[in-house]
Each structure stands twice: as C-alpha cells, then as structure tokens.
Amino acid sequence: MKGVFKFRAEHWIVKSTIIRVSTLGEFVEALRKVDPNAIFYHVYANIFFNCGESTSFFNNSFAYWLYKNNCLELAEKISAIDPIEYPDLEELRRVFLKVLEEDPCVGTDRVMSPFYFLSVEREVVDYGLVARNFKEFVEIFRNSSVNSVFYHSIAFRVDSKMPLNEYSLWLSSIGENKKADLINKLDIYSMNLYEVKSEIVNILEEGR
Amino acid sequence: MLDNYVRFLDEMSLRELHLISRDLRGIRVLHVNSTSKGGGVAEILSSLVPLMNELGVRTDWKVIEGDNKFFNFTKKLHNLLHYPYPDSIESNEIVHYFKITYYNSSRIDTENYDVVFIHDPQPMGLIVKKVIGQKWIWRCHIDTSTPNPHAWRFIENFINAYDACVFHIPEFVHESIRIPTYIIPPSIDPLHPKNAELLESDVKAILEKFGLDLEKPIITQVSRFDKLKDPFGVVAAFKVVRKKYDCQLVLLGSCASDDPEGEVVYKELVSQTVDEKDIFVLNLPPDSHLEVNAVQRGSTVVVQKSIKEGFGLVVSEAMWKMKPVVGSNVGGIKEQILDGITGYLVNSVEGTAVRIRQLLSNPELIKTMGIRARERVRHRFLITRHLRDYLLMIKKLLFSSP
C-alpha cells in the first residue's frame, strides 16, 4: 500500500430485483438468497443518498420497514447491527438472518406493507488525482466529494473484505498511525457523509 | 452551461459527471416522446438533452405525431395504467395505435443511434425498429402499481422486447417484467424559470396581482385541475384550518387542451368556492412558470393532496423553495417527503388539516423543515442527479457483459 493514494468516487444506479415480500417469513427467505449487492444497497442507501440530511432514526431499510410495520423490538435489533463491522456481505447476511430467526414474530404470517428488494450497479470513478505525501493527501481530500468519501471509507472495505478504510490503510503506510486509527474509529454509520468528511478533515489537521 | 450548476453542487461532483461520461463521448442517444412542451417529460428533456450534449453524448430528441383518435386512445391507456378502471381495450384502438406507430416509424430515424429512450406508452411500439447492437430503454413516467390488466397486457407485449426499462419508484414495477429494470426518480431543474431564484419584490408583486393578502399565511396546491389531485379535499382541509387561523388558500393549475375533464373540475371548483374570499382558484396558461414560482415562494405551507400520483414533482419544486409540504402518502410523494423531517405525509382531509395547523402554529418548524427539504432535493431530485443516472445506465447497458 506504500506509495500513492488514488482518489476515486462511488456512484450507484438502482435496480429492481422484482422481489416483493409481505410477511416476515417471506422477508427472511428472500434475504437468504438475494444478491449481495441488494444487501449492500439496503444497508447503505440511507447514508449514500441522504448524505446531506440528518440521519433518519433507522439507518437501514430493513429496520425501517420493520418499524413501519410495528415490529419495534426487531427493528431496533436490526438497526443495531453496524455493517461497517462486517465488510464481508455474506457474513453480514448471516448476522441479519441470525437476529431474524431468533425472533418469535418471524414464524407468524401477518401480512405487512410490502418490502421491495432493490440492488445496485456500482461505478467507481477514478479521479485521476493522486497524493504522493500527506500534504497532497489533505489538499485533495478537502476538495473530494461525498461520493469519494463513501468509496474510500465504506465501499473499499466491502470490496477488499478488510475491516480498514482505505484512508487509514494509506495513512498507516506513511507513518500517520494515530490519524489512521482515529479515522478508522469514526462512527460512520451514525453520521451523514458531510459530517464524516468534516470529522476526517479535523483529524487530518490536528497538530499541523 | 453545466458550470452554472456548480452553485448547487460542488466542483468535484460536476467533475465526476465529466469522468462518468468520458467513455460515452461520441455515443449517439435519441429520446422519443409524445410532446415537445407541456408536462413533466418535456420539461425534463428540455433540460437534460442539452446537458448530455455538453458532456459529449450526442443526444437528439424527437416527438411522435398522431391524430385525435390516437391520443384519445393513449390517454385512455394512460388512465387505465394509472388506475384499474373497469374498461377494456378495443381491437379498433389497437389497430389504430399500430397504424400511427407505422407512420411514425417511417418519419423518425432511430437507426443511427446507439441508445434509444422511449418515454411512456405512446411511442413504445417503435421498438419494432430496433436493430442489432442498439440498446432500447423504455422510460415509464406513470404510476403502474395497480394497472387495469388489459392495459398492462397491451404494453407488456412491447416492454420485454426492450433492453431495459425505468420506473420512478419500486412499487411501480410489475412482476411480469423480464428485462433489467432501473429505478430512477425524475428531477427538477433549479435553473428553470419555475425554480430559479426570484427577487422578493417580484414575488410580492405577483401575489398582489392575484389579490392575495401578503400579511396572511398562504396555503397552496399547484396541480392540474384533476379529481385525482383532490382539490376538493384541499378545500375541505382548508376550511378546518381556517377556523383557527386567518389564512388563504391558492389552488393554482391549468386546463390542458387535451384534457376535457380539467375544464369540468375547474368549473366545479369555482362554483363551490365563488363566495369564499380567502380561496383563490387560479387557472393559468401552462407556461406560467414565473407565476408558479412566485406563488410557491410566497406560500407558507404547500399541499399536495393527490389520490394517485406518478411522482408529483411539484412537491420537489416547493421543497427546493424551502417550503414544508403536506402531501398524500401515495406514489412518488412519499419518496420526496420524509415524514416529520421535510414535511408531513397524510392519509385524509383531517390529517391534512392537522398538519397544516401544526405548521402554522410553529414558524420555527416551518423554517427547519424548509431547510431540510431543500437539502433533500439538492441530493435526490435535481436534474444533475438524473443526468448522472442516465449516463450510468447507458454505460452499464453498452459496456457490461450480460
């Protein structure tokens, strides 16, 4: 990883999977088999699209659907799963399924408002901008978009299946271990992307 | 021209648009719809087509022609797709649809394009002209969540021959679709005269021109005069609100020449409200962008109490002007309003009245919601996002292996 840092940005186009479910049982069955990109979409859509807004009280669409259908306890349990801790989407799927399967409501066939499983086709855009040292990194980072912040701090973990974001990985490689550690500890899933960006700027500028 | 949008986004986001379109330079794209002006599709295309060209994607826009019989049928089809009225499609209507499609297929060149966007059902029969190597996309702007089965079967014959289709929201996607289906909400153009910034003095002058009292709160619904927009429900809600607040209601709309129902609804509305000095029913020409802009900006609360709604971009227009919107919990309205955050979603006349009262009683809440509403539109419903989505979709269709 030592060397240059290449800035990229993540963009999505949303696709329908045509899978629509109306009971918890159908939901669990669908969650078992949907494409991993569908899980990626539903856990990160809120942070990806609502990047400038206050985060709504449920951060993934599964939890929001459960809440809307009066499965309040289950909604809270599902929302408590922080996908940042599970860069492997298959592992994340297992964690969701475990919580759902342990819930007694899942056995019932109460008809709820429909849940539409969506997915994404991702496009990672290369800025053509590279940082060769810390100073250049800070300069380019400050001007990067929230889509870029999303790619390096979230999507990179999923692509690499590593628990580290790409900023921290590179900063460690140039000896900025403290800053790398602070960035990696940010509670990204509880913030919007502008707040994440601003927090990272603060960390980068600390002590300069 | 694209640079003019930098004030709404940031430089890097605009740069990303250029980067996304880099591989598409020289690609030829055609949009086909049924009208060059009036209605949301034409409004979007008039902004989108020049922007695509600026990015190096050679884009044209063509409009089909048809006679009254053809457009009466497609209007009926539109209504049947929108709502499951008990009606069927006659053989002579289908034959005439094909006759006009055949006529348009000879006058509209589609062969010299890499990607062809067909908007809505009117031109969708042109798919017969598809040649090897081209990608054809059907772009649906209608709420097809509960279609009449005859109407759906009619368009289904065409849809699955396309390479992809696009709907505004997931619930409009029918389970019989077998082609890649994208979800792309429509958008507003912040530089369009309907949305561009106005001087406060201009807003006031227009409101005064309509006889509105600038000292009293204004509640507004902007929509076609159409029963599906429930203007009578808005009047009923207003009458409840007026018991507590000295306020005014504006119902601003127009009667399209191809919609005989509009005139009937307008007249009924006028006769019901003729003695109400605080209710203003404004029937304006369809291109009254400045007036719509000023009324939205001068409003205290905006309402969109539709019973059925394809998307309802007037909601985003008002949100962009920092207005909290009290909107029905239907179709695209619920995609735009975050309930309790950027406005309120309601399900009844009573609910509409309650939420308007809550807002009128709390100017600080109006302000906070208005700020959030504008932010939501900035990220989700501006033309630049729409442009990016189309570019990404074209790229995926042209260059991704199946």
HADDOCK unambig.tbl for C-alpha pairs under 7 A between the chains (distance, minus, plus):
assign (segid A and resid 13 and name CA) (segid B and resid 389 and name CA) 6.05 0.50 0.50
assign (segid A and resid 13 and name CA) (segid B and resid 392 and name CA) 6.61 0.50 0.50
assign (segid A and resid 13 and name CA) (segid B and resid 393 and name CA) 6.79 0.50 0.50
assign (segid A and resid 14 and name CA) (segid B and resid 182 and name CA) 5.74 0.50 0.50
assign (segid A and resid 14 and name CA) (segid B and resid 183 and name CA) 5.39 0.50 0.50
assign (segid A and resid 15 and name CA) (segid B and resid 181 and name CA) 5.69 0.50 0.50
assign (segid A and resid 15 and name CA) (segid B and resid 182 and name CA) 4.25 0.50 0.50
assign (segid A and resid 15 and name CA) (segid B and resid 183 and name CA) 5.64 0.50 0.50
assign (segid A and resid 16 and name CA) (segid B and resid 170 and name CA) 6.52 0.50 0.50
assign (segid A and resid 16 and name CA) (segid B and resid 181 and name CA) 5.50 0.50 0.50
assign (segid A and resid 16 and name CA) (segid B and resid 182 and name CA) 5.88 0.50 0.50
assign (segid A and resid 16 and name CA) (segid B and resid 183 and name CA) 6.58 0.50 0.50
assign (segid A and resid 18 and name CA) (segid B and resid 175 and name CA) 5.98 0.50 0.50
assign (segid A and resid 49 and name CA) (segid B and resid 379 and name CA) 6.94 0.50 0.50
assign (segid A and resid 49 and name CA) (segid B and resid 380 and name CA) 6.94 0.50 0.50
assign (segid A and resid 52 and name CA) (segid B and resid 375 and name CA) 6.37 0.50 0.50
assign (segid A and resid 53 and name CA) (segid B and resid 372 and name CA) 6.63 0.50 0.50
assign (segid A and resid 53 and name CA) (segid B and resid 375 and name CA) 6.64 0.50 0.50
assign (segid A and resid 53 and name CA) (segid B and resid 376 and name CA) 6.66 0.50 0.50
assign (segid A and resid 116 and name CA) (segid B and resid 170 and name CA) 6.48 0.50 0.50
assign (segid A and resid 125 and name CA) (segid B and resid 19 and name CA) 6.86 0.50 0.50
assign (segid A and resid 125 and name CA) (segid B and resid 20 and name CA) 6.75 0.50 0.50
assign (segid A and resid 143 and name CA) (segid B and resid 12 and name CA) 6.82 0.50 0.50
assign (segid A and resid 144 and name CA) (segid B and resid 12 and name CA) 6.04 0.50 0.50
assign (segid A and resid 145 and name CA) (segid B and resid 12 and name CA) 5.62 0.50 0.50
assign (segid A and resid 145 and name CA) (segid B and resid 13 and name CA) 6.07 0.50 0.50
